[in-house]
Amino acid sequence: MVPRRALPKTLPRSTGSASAASSRSFAWGRCRTRSRHKIWSSSCARSPRNSVHKPSPAPRARAAAGKTRSRVRVLHRSKQMTDAAHQDLIRDQFTRQATPFSTAAPIANEAALKLIIDAARPGPDDRLLDLACGGGIVVCAFAPYLRHATGIDATPAMLERARALAAEKGITNISWQEGEVEHLPYPDSAFTIVVTRFAMHHFLDPAAVFREMVRVCAPGGRIVVVDTYVSEDPAKAAAFNRLERLRDPSHARSLALAELKALYRTAGLGEPRTSFYELRDTVTNLLARSFPNPGDDKKIIAMFETAITDDSLGIPVQRPAGSKGGDTLEYAYPVAILAARRR
């Protein structure tokens, strides 16, 4: 069982590890972030002029209402097609990323996983759900502290990686489910811990996903969101999201820290406890586990290089002294861990 200890308000940024003890100072910079349609009709005074020459507005109103309903149906179908196309992008990207993403050192970093476990404060009777569980890293990290852990993901290739990881570790109190997290196939209050990591930025409607997390979490349970976050500066936030969409076309939008916290307040959970670390790596390693469209890798490197001098991405980027070219560029993505109890 994980010791019950208070979380610090902020945690130090790490280098290759999320561990504060083993981190070296990133001296070159730190993150600066912190119709209903109403049909109007009127009645005219009944005079020979308006009764002969002006038709009743009711037929026009009914026709307008019909057109409005048609437009709503078209927009609804358009949204469904957009959602379906986005899900296809996610499956395509993470089918290809299944192995390189799941085995990347920064993603599997044990010290970072410990921070998430500490935020959730699991106990032996807890039942956990991990949304967009990917290769099962978070589920397997939690499993020793819980009664049972479930991972759900829309990409079969990721679930294959997750099953293989559980088998390798000899973990048996786990189940896996293929499905879309926007409509979770579970009853209300089915879990006592609901977590998602590095997934919110892939959702077209993160608020809707968060409402589903709240729905399936039992009163008194913990809801934990772990994700990268962008600068509060709109221009820098837009640039970072533009870079991430080039790197991974299934990226929707990374939120600012204030937006992530607002998900909790809007759902009636109050202000979440928040801790931080940094996802650090080289741009070379990042691109090795990414599948951008042809030619976009050069644009990505150029954006990182520009950010060294103008901080245009709102994140720390550096080239070590004496090095040349994009192969040695280093970056640090800020990561927030937010946690609160369901009331």
N, C-alpha and C positions, 0 to 999 in steps of 0.2 A: 504494500500500500504506500502511496506517495506521501511523504510527510506533509502535514498541513502547515505551510509557512506563508507568511504574507508576501505578496508580490511587490517588488519595488515599483515605483511609479515609472521609472525609465530604466532601461538596461543598456549597458555599453554596447557600441557597435563592435562587431568582431572582424577579423580578417578572414582566414581560411576556415575559421570555426565560429560558431555562435557563442562559444565559451568566453566569458569575460577574462578568465584567468589566463587563457592562452592567446589572447588577442594582442596584436601590436597596434600602436597608434597609427591611425590613418592621417598622418600629419598634413597631407596635401589638401584636405578638405573634409567637410562634413555636410550632411544633407541639410539644406536650408529649410526643409519642410517641417516644417511642422504642419343631353340633351334630348336630355330629352328634347326633341325638336318641337318647338311650340309653333303651331299653325295659327297664324293670326287671320281673322276675318272680321269684317265689319258689315253692318247692315246700312244700306242707303235709304234715304227717304223715298218712299214709293211715289215717283213722279213719272209721267209719261216719258220724259226725256231719258231718265236713267234706266227705266224698265225696258225701253225699246232698244236703246243704243249701247247699254253697258251690260254685259253678261254678268251673272252672279259670280262672285269671287270663289264660291265653294268648289267648282270644278278645277279652277286653277290651283287652289290650295291642295286639293286631293292629288292632283298631278305632281305638285311640288313635293308633297309628302312621299309619293311613290318614288320619285327620283332620289330623294334623300335616303330612303331605305335601301335603294339599289346601291347608292354610293357607300353606305355603311357596310353592306354585304361585300362589296368589292374591296374596301379597305380591310375588312376582317380576313378575307381570303388572301389579300396581299401580305398581311402580317403573318398569317400561317405559313405562307410560302417563304417569307423572310426567315422565320424561326426555323423552318425545316432546312433551308439552305445553310443557315448558320450551324445547325447541328451536324450537317454533312461536313462542313469545314472542320469542326471539332474532331469528328471521328477520323477524318482524313489525316489531320495533323498529328493526333495522338496515337493513331495506328503506327505512323512512322516514328514518332518520338518515344514509343513505349519503352524500348530498351535504353537509348541514350539518356532520356530524362530520368528514368527510374534508377539508373546506376550512377548518375552524376554526384560527385562528392558533396557539393553544396546542398543538394536536395535531400540526400540521405544523412546529413550531418547529425550526429547523435546529440550534441549539445543543444542544437536548435530544437530538436524533437523534445528534449527534456524541458525546455522552456514552455512548450505547448502543453505537455503533460502537467506541469506545475500550474499552469493557468486554469486547466480543467478540473484539477483536484479530484481525480477518480478514486473510487472505493470499490471493494470486492463485490458489492451488489449492483454496481452500475451496468447499464446497457448502453453501448455507444453506437452512433451512426456517423460515418464519415461520408459526406457528399462529395461527388467527383473524386473518389478515392484514388484514382490513378493506379499506380503500381503497388498499392497497399502498404506503403511505408508507414504512414501515420497509424493505420489500423493495427499493424503488427507491433508498433511501438507501444500502443495503449493496452494491447491484449493481456499482458501479464498482470495488470492492475485491476481487471474487470471481470464481471461474470461472463459477458459476451460482447463481441464487437462485430458490426456489420459495415461493409463497404459497398457503396453503390456507384456505378460509373456507366456512361453511355458507350464506352469504347471497349469492345471485346478483347482487343489486343492488350489493353491495360489490365483487364481482369485476369488474363492469362498470366501476366507478370505477377499480379498480386497473389494468385493461387500458388505459383512457383515459390514466391518469397515465404509464404506461410508454411509451405511444405519443407522448405530448406531450414526454417527455424523451428520446425516441429510444433507449431501452434495449432491447436484444435478448436479453441473456443471462438471461431470466426466463421462468418458466412459472407458470401458475395452475391450481389444482385446486379444484373444489367438493367439499366433504366435511366430515364431523364429526371433530373433533380427538380425541374420546374413543377412536376406533378408526382410527388413521392408516393410510391405504392404501399404506404403504411398507415395504420389508423392513428388518430390523435393520441398524443401522450405515450407513444410506443417506446421512447428512449429517454434515458436520464442525462445523457451527454450527446450533443449534436455538434459536430465540428466540420469545417471545410478549410482546406489549405490550398493556396495558390490557384483558386478557381473563380473567385468573385469577378475577376477582370475578364473572364470568358463569357459571362452571362449578359444577355441583352437587357434583362430586367432583374438586376440584383435584388431589388426590394421584394419582388415576387418570390424569389428563391429564399430570401431571409424569412418571409412570412411562412413558407413551408417548413423551414427549420424550427420556427417557433411552434407551429402546429403539432409537429411530431415529438416535441420535447415535453416531458411531463412537468407539471408545476414543481418548482424547486430544483429542476434540472439545470445544467449549464449549457450555454450556447457559445461556441468559440469560433471566431473567424480569424484566419491567418492569411494575410495577403500583402503584396507590395502596395505602396501608396505613392501618389504623385505630389508634387509641389503645390502649394496653395496659389502660386502664380499661374494664372490661366495659360499664358503663353508657354511656360515651361511644361505645364501639365499636358498641353496639346502636343508639344514636340515629343515628349516621352511616349505618349500613346501612339503617335505617328510611327515612331521607331519600333515600338512593340508590334504594331500591325504589319510592318514590313518584315519583321523577324518571324512572326507567327500570325498568319492571316486569320486565325480563329480568335485572336485577341479582340475583345470588344472595347473595354475602357477600364483602366485602373482608376480607382477613386482616390480623392484626397482623404486625409485622415479624418477631417471633419465630416465628410460624407459617410465614411464607415461608422463613425460614432452615431451619426444621425439614424442609421438603420436600427440601432438598439433603442434609441429614445422614441422613435416613431412607433415601434412595436410595443411600447410601454414597459421596456426593461430597464429604463433609467440609463445613467452614464456607465459605460462598461469599464472594467479594469483594463488597463492598457500597458503592454510592455513592448520592447523593441529589440530588433537585432538587424544586421545587414547581411544580405546575400552577396558575397564577394566572389569574383572570379575574373578570368581574362575574357576578352571579347572572342578570342580564338575558341576557347572552350564553349562559350555561349553559342556560337554559330555551329559548332560541331554537333550540338544536340538540337539544332533548329533546322527548319526546312522552309526557308523563304523562297519566294518566286525567283526565277533566274535573273541575275543582275542586281537584285535587291541587297545582297550581302555587301556589295561595294558602297551602296547608299548608307547602310547601317554603320559600317566602319567610318565613313566620312562624318556621320552625325556624332559618333562618339569622339572622334578627333576634334571636331569643332567645339564640343562641350568642354574640352580641357581648358580652353581659354575664356569662353563666354558663359559657362554654366547654363547653356541653353536647355539641357535636359533636366536640370534641377537635382542631379545626383552627382556624387563624386566620380570623376574619371581622371586617370593619370597614365602617363607613360613613364616607366622607371628611367632614371637617369642613365644615359648612354645607350638606350635602346632606340631602334628605328622601326617605323612601319606599324601597321595595325596589329601585327602578331603579338605584340607585347602590351597592348592597351589593357588596363585594369579598370574595373568599375565596381560600384557598390550600390545595390538596390536596397532601399530602406524597406523593412518588413515590420508590420504591426501585428501584434497578437491581442485581440480584443475578446473579453469574456464577461458574461453576466449570467445571473440566475433568472430563470423564467418565473414570473410571479403568478 
